[in-house]
Amino acid sequence: MSISDILGNLKKKAPKPQKIHISYASNKGSVRTRNEDDLYIDGLGSRAKENMSGERTLFSSDSYVFAVFDGMGGEQFGDEAAAIAADTIARHSAELRESPVELLNDAVNELATEANNRITGMVYAKRANMSGSTLVLAVLHNTVAYIFNLGDSRAYYYSGGNIRQITYDHTVANQKLKAKILTEAEAKKSSDSHRLTSFLGVDDRWIGLKAQSYEPFDISSGALLLCTDGLFNMCTDEEIAVTMAGNEEGCAQRLVEKALEKGGRDNITCMVIKTV
């Protein structure tokens, strides 16, 4: 059986949810003067404000698209880069929802290339030194999540009191970890853990920009978390799991408050997606 057959069967067998509950929150943090994060919720397309939170329930669709972005560049238009990335997802959300699973990687990479070109064009037009955005994207078919990322914004899966990181951080520290230059403990503490090797806004004339994809999984027994590094740089996995253990209502805001309690040194954006 081919991979496309397996994915197709997984999609067909997935139970059809009555509704999807989304809890979302974004905060500029205790140190930053502006919020350069952004987010996209299918059917809402919400732009992250300095401090915002909310709940949303979606009905009557088999497929949904969600994303979180972390703009980079400070005064060099990081917030604009994240907004461009969010707008590009919004423009192509119908294509992502309707794409056959075996073609989803291509669809994501096409929109990533478009977002990348739009951001690099903005940087050139504004004569900025550097600007860009991370991306963590979830395409939900029934209860099966297809995850993609560029940079170090993450997807986690929470179930039964435990949390599991789904995505890989595209950082220099992780490259050195792979090359056995650093140990895992050294990589976590290294300043290279904040230096990205892939993101939207990179000059890809010499290397093709491709989002990393992951094995699809069913979220019906737990919850999917999309977040920027303002959460996990402040909170341990255990703290995130404990905070997610409560009711889904207000879950994202509780996570933001926990990161603020631990220092809030960066913008914090969280989105928790659960079938109900």
HELIX and SHEET records of a PDB file:
HELIX    1   1 ILE A    3  LYS A   13  1                                  11    
HELIX    2   2 GLY A   74  GLN A   76  5                                   3    
HELIX    3   3 GLY A   78  GLU A   98  1                                  21    
HELIX    4   4 VAL A  101  LEU A  103  5                                   3    
HELIX    5   5 LEU A  104  ALA A  125  1                                  22    
HELIX    6   6 VAL A  172  LYS A  178  1                                   7    
HELIX    7   7 GLU A  184  LYS A  189  1                                   6    
HELIX    8   8 SER A  191  HIS A  194  5                                   4    
HELIX    9   9 ASP A  229  PHE A  232  1                                   4    
HELIX   10  10 ASP A  237  MET A  244  1                                   8    
HELIX   11  11 CYS A  251  GLU A  261  1                                  11    
SHEET    1   A 6 ASN A  51  LEU A  58  0                                        
SHEET    2   A 6 ILE A  20  ASN A  27 -1                                        
SHEET    3   A 6 ILE A 268  THR A 275 -1                                        
SHEET    4   A 6 ALA A 223  CYS A 227 -1                                        
SHEET    5   A 6 ARG A 154  SER A 159 -1                                        
SHEET    6   A 6 ASN A 162  GLN A 165 -1                                        
SHEET    1   B 3 ASP A  37  ILE A  41  0                                        
SHEET    2   B 3 SER A  63  MET A  72 -1                                        
SHEET    3   B 3 GLY A 132  SER A 133 -1                                        
SHEET    1   C 5 ASP A  37  ILE A  41  0                                        
SHEET    2   C 5 SER A  63  MET A  72 -1                                        
SHEET    3   C 5 LEU A 135  HIS A 141 -1                                        
SHEET    4   C 5 VAL A 144  LEU A 150 -1                                        
SHEET    5   C 5 GLN A 212  SER A 213 -1                                        
SHEET    1   D 5 ASP A  37  ILE A  41  0                                        
SHEET    2   D 5 SER A  63  MET A  72 -1                                        
SHEET    3   D 5 LEU A 135  HIS A 141 -1                                        
SHEET    4   D 5 VAL A 144  LEU A 150 -1                                        
SHEET    5   D 5 PHE A 217  ASP A 218 -1                                        
END                                                                             
